[in-house]
Every structure is written in C-alpha cells, then in structure tokens.
Amino acid sequence: VVNNTFRNVNRPAGAPTTDRSRLYGLHLVDFTDGVVEHNVFSNIDTETAIIGYGVSGSRIRQNTMSQVFQAMHFFDLSSTEVSQNRISGVRRMGIEIQGLNLTGAVIRDNVLSDWRYQADQRELIGLSVVSGKGVLIQGNVLRCGAGCDGSERGWGMELGGADGQQIRRNVVQGFSVGIGVAILDSITVEGNAIYDAHAGIFKFNNGPVASSLRIVGNQIENARDCGICGEWTLAHAPEVTSNTVVREAGSHLPMEWGWARA
C-alpha cells in the first residue's frame, strides 16, 4: 500500500452511528509481510486512519497523517516496524497497540504533534502499548501542543501488560503525564527527555512489576508535581538511577515525591 491519498473518510450523512464499515482510512486484516508507506491521510475525523488486525512481519513507515480522530490502532501486531511516520492534529490517541499476539514490535522515530482542543482528555494519549513481549519504543517525538491546555491533559506514553519493553531516547513534551508505567515485567525506561509535564515518569494502576523495572538516565525538566512518582507498592526491586530532574524558578514541585514515599 504505497503512495496513496486517503482524504475525507467520515460517516456519510444519514448513516446510523452503528455503521462503522466506512469510517477507516485503511483497514488491514491478516496483513503479513506487507508494506504501508508514503501514504497521506487527512480529514478522517470519525474514526482511525489505519486500523489493523493480525499484522505481522510488515513495515508501516513514512506515512503522513493530519486532522484525524486517531492515527493508528493495531490488534495483534507482531514482528512489525512502525517508523518515521509524521502525525499531527489528532483528537484521541496517536498510536494504540493492544491484543494477545504482540511480539517483537518496533515503534521508532515517529513524530506526533499538535493535538486538538476537541480531544477528550481521558483518552488523549500519544502512544499506548498495553501488551506484548520484546517491544522496542525508541527515538519518537511526542509534543502535545495547544491541545494539552497547559499540561492539564493527556498522557505521552501509556505502557502496560508487556514483557521486556525497551523505552529509549524518546522526547515527550506538554502532556500531563510524560511516561506512565503500569503492569509490566522487565521494562527499561532509559535516556528519555520529558518536558513540561505534571508528572514526568509515573507508576500507575498499582499493578505488579514482577522484576527489573529500570528507570535510568532520563532527563525530566519542569515537572510541575513530580519528576518520578506514583504507586510503587507492587514493584519488585525497581532501579531508579542516574536521572536528572530540574525545573525553572517558580515552577511548582512538592518536596515529597511519590516514589520516595513507597
């Protein structure tokens, strides 16, 4: 699927709200060893630009998306690279990945920016990966922009339900939570830069992290509430080391951090 334009894909006038068959820009089912690249998606404001079920061994890269409800949503994504896509003007999530078969996925070097004010703050998330094994998330840039309304809304990354995730060298700016970590095993959050959040890196949901939660060498600037915090009672022997947390004079940061209380 190369060099196509998908534009103005929305619910037809008079169609019932239960009819979802004509709402996606590109619908992939059992897509194996495929390529989706150099496509343009715009004004897809009722649903998702690319939705995929059973995508494996494929490359989804260098696509451009603007003014979409949600950019990408994958179920059962394995051994697939999602890379170098340029996404702006999203109302909900940028890239959402879930399902039972999520192994060896790579999400790297994507740029997501400028969420819209119409976004629902409960679902405004840059990147959500809530299952899988051996997932690499690296080199992505997520800047919420005006849609986050002064860091009161949204999550940069929502991570959970996965084994062996590597979260490295990403840039996250302007979301209420920079990187949120839930139920995971053997996860490394390393070398990321997080700016202008309420909470830079947040352990949420109080789900178990059975082993090897490493938060290492991250740069967190102007976190208004806390640099590294959250619910840590079910995290087994986390490593929090070599991180830098700084703020400008006048920015609010309570003296007692959540992770230090656990």
GUPA-32145 format. One record per residue (C-alpha): chain; residue number from 1; z, x, y. Coordinates in steps of 0.05 Angstrom, whole numbers, plus 5000, padded with zeros to 4 digits. Layout:
N
{chaine A	num NUM	c3 Z	c1 X	c2 Y}
...
//
This chain:
262
{chaine A	num 1	c3 5000	c1 5000	c2 5000}
{chaine A	num 2	c3 4974	c1 5045	c2 5056}
{chaine A	num 3	c3 4951	c1 5035	c2 5128}
{chaine A	num 4	c3 4962	c1 4960	c2 5133}
{chaine A	num 5	c3 4988	c1 4918	c2 5190}
{chaine A	num 6	c3 5038	c1 4861	c2 5177}
{chaine A	num 7	c3 5049	c1 4820	c2 5240}
{chaine A	num 8	c3 5076	c1 4752	c2 5260}
{chaine A	num 9	c3 5101	c1 4735	c2 5190}
{chaine A	num 10	c3 5150	c1 4678	c2 5202}
{chaine A	num 11	c3 5166	c1 4609	c2 5176}
{chaine A	num 12	c3 5108	c1 4562	c2 5191}
{chaine A	num 13	c3 5122	c1 4504	c2 5238}
{chaine A	num 14	c3 5148	c1 4445	c2 5199}
{chaine A	num 15	c3 5162	c1 4484	c2 5135}
{chaine A	num 16	c3 5231	c1 4468	c2 5104}
{chaine A	num 17	c3 5285	c1 4521	c2 5112}
{chaine A	num 18	c3 5289	c1 4525	c2 5036}
{chaine A	num 19	c3 5218	c1 4552	c2 5033}
{chaine A	num 20	c3 5225	c1 4627	c2 5033}
{chaine A	num 21	c3 5159	c1 4645	c2 4999}
{chaine A	num 22	c3 5122	c1 4662	c2 5064}
{chaine A	num 23	c3 5177	c1 4698	c2 5102}
{chaine A	num 24	c3 5170	c1 4771	c2 5078}
{chaine A	num 25	c3 5120	c1 4822	c2 5104}
{chaine A	num 26	c3 5114	c1 4857	c2 5037}
{chaine A	num 27	c3 5145	c1 4832	c2 4972}
{chaine A	num 28	c3 5148	c1 4884	c2 4915}
{chaine A	num 29	c3 5165	c1 4864	c2 4844}
{chaine A	num 30	c3 5167	c1 4914	c2 4786}
{chaine A	num 31	c3 5135	c1 4966	c2 4830}
{chaine A	num 32	c3 5131	c1 5032	c2 4791}
{chaine A	num 33	c3 5103	c1 5099	c2 4813}
{chaine A	num 34	c3 5077	c1 5067	c2 4877}
{chaine A	num 35	c3 5067	c1 5088	c2 4949}
{chaine A	num 36	c3 5081	c1 5047	c2 5011}
{chaine A	num 37	c3 5065	c1 5089	c2 5073}
{chaine A	num 38	c3 5034	c1 5089	c2 5142}
{chaine A	num 39	c3 5041	c1 5013	c2 5149}
{chaine A	num 40	c3 5061	c1 4976	c2 5212}
{chaine A	num 41	c3 5108	c1 4916	c2 5211}
{chaine A	num 42	c3 5123	c1 4875	c2 5274}
{chaine A	num 43	c3 5150	c1 4807	c2 5293}
{chaine A	num 44	c3 5177	c1 4789	c2 5225}
{chaine A	num 45	c3 5237	c1 4753	c2 5252}
{chaine A	num 46	c3 5256	c1 4702	c2 5199}
{chaine A	num 47	c3 5267	c1 4749	c2 5140}
{chaine A	num 48	c3 5255	c1 4820	c2 5115}
{chaine A	num 49	c3 5196	c1 4866	c2 5128}
{chaine A	num 50	c3 5198	c1 4898	c2 5058}
{chaine A	num 51	c3 5236	c1 4867	c2 5001}
{chaine A	num 52	c3 5235	c1 4898	c2 4932}
{chaine A	num 53	c3 5259	c1 4881	c2 4861}
{chaine A	num 54	c3 5253	c1 4933	c2 4807}
{chaine A	num 55	c3 5224	c1 4990	c2 4848}
{chaine A	num 56	c3 5223	c1 5057	c2 4811}
{chaine A	num 57	c3 5191	c1 5125	c2 4817}
{chaine A	num 58	c3 5160	c1 5107	c2 4884}
{chaine A	num 59	c3 5153	c1 5132	c2 4956}
{chaine A	num 60	c3 5166	c1 5088	c2 5016}
{chaine A	num 61	c3 5154	c1 5131	c2 5077}
{chaine A	num 62	c3 5126	c1 5138	c2 5146}
{chaine A	num 63	c3 5124	c1 5064	c2 5160}
{chaine A	num 64	c3 5137	c1 5035	c2 5229}
{chaine A	num 65	c3 5177	c1 4971	c2 5239}
{chaine A	num 66	c3 5195	c1 4935	c2 5303}
{chaine A	num 67	c3 5224	c1 4867	c2 5322}
{chaine A	num 68	c3 5243	c1 4849	c2 5251}
{chaine A	num 69	c3 5302	c1 4808	c2 5225}
{chaine A	num 70	c3 5316	c1 4862	c2 5172}
{chaine A	num 71	c3 5274	c1 4923	c2 5157}
{chaine A	num 72	c3 5283	c1 4935	c2 5082}
{chaine A	num 73	c3 5323	c1 4903	c2 5026}
{chaine A	num 74	c3 5318	c1 4931	c2 4955}
{chaine A	num 75	c3 5348	c1 4908	c2 4890}
{chaine A	num 76	c3 5346	c1 4956	c2 4830}
{chaine A	num 77	c3 5317	c1 5017	c2 4865}
{chaine A	num 78	c3 5314	c1 5080	c2 4822}
{chaine A	num 79	c3 5284	c1 5149	c2 4829}
{chaine A	num 80	c3 5252	c1 5128	c2 4894}
{chaine A	num 81	c3 5249	c1 5161	c2 4962}
{chaine A	num 82	c3 5255	c1 5121	c2 5026}
{chaine A	num 83	c3 5239	c1 5171	c2 5081}
{chaine A	num 84	c3 5212	c1 5184	c2 5151}
{chaine A	num 85	c3 5207	c1 5111	c2 5170}
{chaine A	num 86	c3 5215	c1 5090	c2 5243}
{chaine A	num 87	c3 5253	c1 5026	c2 5254}
{chaine A	num 88	c3 5273	c1 4991	c2 5319}
{chaine A	num 89	c3 5291	c1 4922	c2 5345}
{chaine A	num 90	c3 5328	c1 4898	c2 5282}
{chaine A	num 91	c3 5373	c1 4836	c2 5284}
{chaine A	num 92	c3 5411	c1 4846	c2 5218}
{chaine A	num 93	c3 5411	c1 4907	c2 5172}
{chaine A	num 94	c3 5364	c1 4965	c2 5176}
{chaine A	num 95	c3 5361	c1 4987	c2 5102}
{chaine A	num 96	c3 5401	c1 4949	c2 5050}
{chaine A	num 97	c3 5403	c1 4972	c2 4977}
{chaine A	num 98	c3 5440	c1 4938	c2 4921}
{chaine A	num 99	c3 5434	c1 4920	c2 4848}
{chaine A	num 100	c3 5453	c1 4945	c2 4778}
{chaine A	num 101	c3 5400	c1 4998	c2 4769}
{chaine A	num 102	c3 5405	c1 5045	c2 4829}
{chaine A	num 103	c3 5399	c1 5117	c2 4804}
{chaine A	num 104	c3 5371	c1 5178	c2 4838}
{chaine A	num 105	c3 5351	c1 5144	c2 4903}
{chaine A	num 106	c3 5338	c1 5187	c2 4964}
{chaine A	num 107	c3 5344	c1 5158	c2 5034}
{chaine A	num 108	c3 5327	c1 5213	c2 5083}
{chaine A	num 109	c3 5300	c1 5228	c2 5153}
{chaine A	num 110	c3 5293	c1 5156	c2 5175}
{chaine A	num 111	c3 5304	c1 5137	c2 5248}
{chaine A	num 112	c3 5335	c1 5069	c2 5264}
{chaine A	num 113	c3 5349	c1 5049	c2 5335}
{chaine A	num 114	c3 5359	c1 4995	c2 5387}
{chaine A	num 115	c3 5389	c1 4935	c2 5352}
{chaine A	num 116	c3 5380	c1 4870	c2 5389}
{chaine A	num 117	c3 5434	c1 4828	c2 5423}
{chaine A	num 118	c3 5417	c1 4769	c2 5377}
{chaine A	num 119	c3 5445	c1 4807	c2 5318}
{chaine A	num 120	c3 5503	c1 4776	c2 5280}
{chaine A	num 121	c3 5559	c1 4827	c2 5289}
{chaine A	num 122	c3 5586	c1 4812	c2 5219}
{chaine A	num 123	c3 5521	c1 4835	c2 5188}
{chaine A	num 124	c3 5496	c1 4887	c2 5237}
{chaine A	num 125	c3 5492	c1 4949	c2 5193}
{chaine A	num 126	c3 5446	c1 5008	c2 5198}
{chaine A	num 127	c3 5446	c1 5029	c2 5125}
{chaine A	num 128	c3 5482	c1 4993	c2 5067}
{chaine A	num 129	c3 5483	c1 5024	c2 4998}
{chaine A	num 130	c3 5534	c1 4989	c2 4954}
{chaine A	num 131	c3 5516	c1 5011	c2 4883}
{chaine A	num 132	c3 5482	c1 5067	c2 4845}
{chaine A	num 133	c3 5491	c1 5137	c2 4819}
{chaine A	num 134	c3 5469	c1 5204	c2 4847}
{chaine A	num 135	c3 5445	c1 5175	c2 4913}
{chaine A	num 136	c3 5427	c1 5224	c2 4969}
{chaine A	num 137	c3 5431	c1 5199	c2 5042}
{chaine A	num 138	c3 5411	c1 5256	c2 5087}
{chaine A	num 139	c3 5383	c1 5270	c2 5156}
{chaine A	num 140	c3 5379	c1 5198	c2 5180}
{chaine A	num 141	c3 5389	c1 5180	c2 5253}
{chaine A	num 142	c3 5422	c1 5112	c2 5269}
{chaine A	num 143	c3 5431	c1 5093	c2 5342}
{chaine A	num 144	c3 5452	c1 5022	c2 5354}
{chaine A	num 145	c3 5438	c1 5020	c2 5428}
{chaine A	num 146	c3 5449	c1 4958	c2 5471}
{chaine A	num 147	c3 5455	c1 4912	c2 5411}
{chaine A	num 148	c3 5524	c1 4940	c2 5395}
{chaine A	num 149	c3 5550	c1 4920	c2 5464}
{chaine A	num 150	c3 5595	c1 4979	c2 5479}
{chaine A	num 151	c3 5616	c1 4996	c2 5408}
{chaine A	num 152	c3 5646	c1 4927	c2 5395}
{chaine A	num 153	c3 5599	c1 4911	c2 5338}
{chaine A	num 154	c3 5566	c1 4935	c2 5275}
{chaine A	num 155	c3 5571	c1 4990	c2 5223}
{chaine A	num 156	c3 5527	c1 5052	c2 5220}
{chaine A	num 157	c3 5534	c1 5060	c2 5144}
{chaine A	num 158	c3 5567	c1 5017	c2 5091}
{chaine A	num 159	c3 5577	c1 5055	c2 5026}
{chaine A	num 160	c3 5608	c1 5028	c2 4963}
{chaine A	num 161	c3 5604	c1 5016	c2 4888}
{chaine A	num 162	c3 5568	c1 5082	c2 4874}
{chaine A	num 163	c3 5580	c1 5146	c2 4835}
{chaine A	num 164	c3 5560	c1 5214	c2 4862}
{chaine A	num 165	c3 5535	c1 5195	c2 4931}
{chaine A	num 166	c3 5519	c1 5252	c2 4978}
{chaine A	num 167	c3 5522	c1 5233	c2 5052}
{chaine A	num 168	c3 5499	c1 5294	c2 5091}
{chaine A	num 169	c3 5475	c1 5313	c2 5160}
{chaine A	num 170	c3 5464	c1 5243	c2 5188}
{chaine A	num 171	c3 5472	c1 5224	c2 5261}
{chaine A	num 172	c3 5506	c1 5157	c2 5276}
{chaine A	num 173	c3 5517	c1 5132	c2 5347}
{chaine A	num 174	c3 5546	c1 5070	c2 5381}
{chaine A	num 175	c3 5568	c1 5027	c2 5322}
{chaine A	num 176	c3 5639	c1 5001	c2 5317}
{chaine A	num 177	c3 5647	c1 5038	c2 5250}
{chaine A	num 178	c3 5607	c1 5101	c2 5242}
{chaine A	num 179	c3 5611	c1 5111	c2 5166}
{chaine A	num 180	c3 5650	c1 5062	c2 5123}
{chaine A	num 181	c3 5670	c1 5082	c2 5052}
{chaine A	num 182	c3 5693	c1 5030	c2 5000}
{chaine A	num 183	c3 5697	c1 5032	c2 4924}
{chaine A	num 184	c3 5666	c1 5098	c2 4903}
{chaine A	num 185	c3 5673	c1 5156	c2 4855}
{chaine A	num 186	c3 5654	c1 5228	c2 4871}
{chaine A	num 187	c3 5628	c1 5220	c2 4941}
{chaine A	num 188	c3 5617	c1 5274	c2 4993}
{chaine A	num 189	c3 5612	c1 5258	c2 5067}
{chaine A	num 190	c3 5593	c1 5325	c2 5098}
{chaine A	num 191	c3 5563	c1 5353	c2 5162}
{chaine A	num 192	c3 5551	c1 5286	c2 5196}
{chaine A	num 193	c3 5554	c1 5274	c2 5271}
{chaine A	num 194	c3 5585	c1 5209	c2 5294}
{chaine A	num 195	c3 5587	c1 5189	c2 5367}
{chaine A	num 196	c3 5617	c1 5132	c2 5408}
{chaine A	num 197	c3 5648	c1 5090	c2 5352}
{chaine A	num 198	c3 5715	c1 5055	c2 5348}
{chaine A	num 199	c3 5727	c1 5088	c2 5281}
{chaine A	num 200	c3 5687	c1 5149	c2 5261}
{chaine A	num 201	c3 5696	c1 5151	c2 5185}
{chaine A	num 202	c3 5734	c1 5091	c2 5156}
{chaine A	num 203	c3 5761	c1 5079	c2 5085}
{chaine A	num 204	c3 5756	c1 5003	c2 5079}
{chaine A	num 205	c3 5767	c1 4948	c2 5029}
{chaine A	num 206	c3 5824	c1 4987	c2 4996}
{chaine A	num 207	c3 5783	c1 4993	c2 4933}
{chaine A	num 208	c3 5794	c1 5052	c2 4886}
{chaine A	num 209	c3 5763	c1 5120	c2 4895}
{chaine A	num 210	c3 5778	c1 5149	c2 4827}
{chaine A	num 211	c3 5761	c1 5222	c2 4841}
{chaine A	num 212	c3 5731	c1 5271	c2 4890}
{chaine A	num 213	c3 5727	c1 5237	c2 4957}
{chaine A	num 214	c3 5707	c1 5294	c2 5003}
{chaine A	num 215	c3 5703	c1 5287	c2 5079}
{chaine A	num 216	c3 5683	c1 5356	c2 5102}
{chaine A	num 217	c3 5655	c1 5388	c2 5164}
{chaine A	num 218	c3 5638	c1 5326	c2 5204}
{chaine A	num 219	c3 5634	c1 5323	c2 5280}
{chaine A	num 220	c3 5665	c1 5260	c2 5310}
{chaine A	num 221	c3 5661	c1 5251	c2 5385}
{chaine A	num 222	c3 5692	c1 5197	c2 5429}
{chaine A	num 223	c3 5720	c1 5153	c2 5373}
{chaine A	num 224	c3 5759	c1 5102	c2 5413}
{chaine A	num 225	c3 5810	c1 5083	c2 5360}
{chaine A	num 226	c3 5810	c1 5136	c2 5306}
{chaine A	num 227	c3 5768	c1 5194	c2 5281}
{chaine A	num 228	c3 5783	c1 5187	c2 5206}
{chaine A	num 229	c3 5825	c1 5127	c2 5184}
{chaine A	num 230	c3 5831	c1 5065	c2 5141}
{chaine A	num 231	c3 5864	c1 5043	c2 5075}
{chaine A	num 232	c3 5878	c1 5103	c2 5031}
{chaine A	num 233	c3 5930	c1 5080	c2 4981}
{chaine A	num 234	c3 5879	c1 5075	c2 4923}
{chaine A	num 235	c3 5842	c1 5140	c2 4939}
{chaine A	num 236	c3 5859	c1 5195	c2 4889}
{chaine A	num 237	c3 5869	c1 5264	c2 4920}
{chaine A	num 238	c3 5819	c1 5258	c2 4977}
{chaine A	num 239	c3 5797	c1 5322	c2 5012}
{chaine A	num 240	c3 5794	c1 5317	c2 5088}
{chaine A	num 241	c3 5779	c1 5386	c2 5115}
{chaine A	num 242	c3 5742	c1 5425	c2 5169}
{chaine A	num 243	c3 5725	c1 5363	c2 5210}
{chaine A	num 244	c3 5723	c1 5364	c2 5287}
{chaine A	num 245	c3 5748	c1 5303	c2 5326}
{chaine A	num 246	c3 5740	c1 5307	c2 5401}
{chaine A	num 247	c3 5740	c1 5258	c2 5459}
{chaine A	num 248	c3 5727	c1 5257	c2 5533}
{chaine A	num 249	c3 5785	c1 5249	c2 5581}
{chaine A	num 250	c3 5803	c1 5176	c2 5588}
{chaine A	num 251	c3 5776	c1 5153	c2 5521}
{chaine A	num 252	c3 5829	c1 5117	c2 5480}
{chaine A	num 253	c3 5852	c1 5148	c2 5415}
{chaine A	num 254	c3 5920	c1 5128	c2 5387}
{chaine A	num 255	c3 5966	c1 5186	c2 5369}
{chaine A	num 256	c3 5978	c1 5160	c2 5299}
{chaine A	num 257	c3 5915	c1 5160	c2 5255}
{chaine A	num 258	c3 5908	c1 5113	c2 5196}
{chaine A	num 259	c3 5892	c1 5167	c2 5145}
{chaine A	num 260	c3 5954	c1 5207	c2 5165}
{chaine A	num 261	c3 5999	c1 5147	c2 5151}
{chaine A	num 262	c3 5975	c1 5137	c2 5079}
//
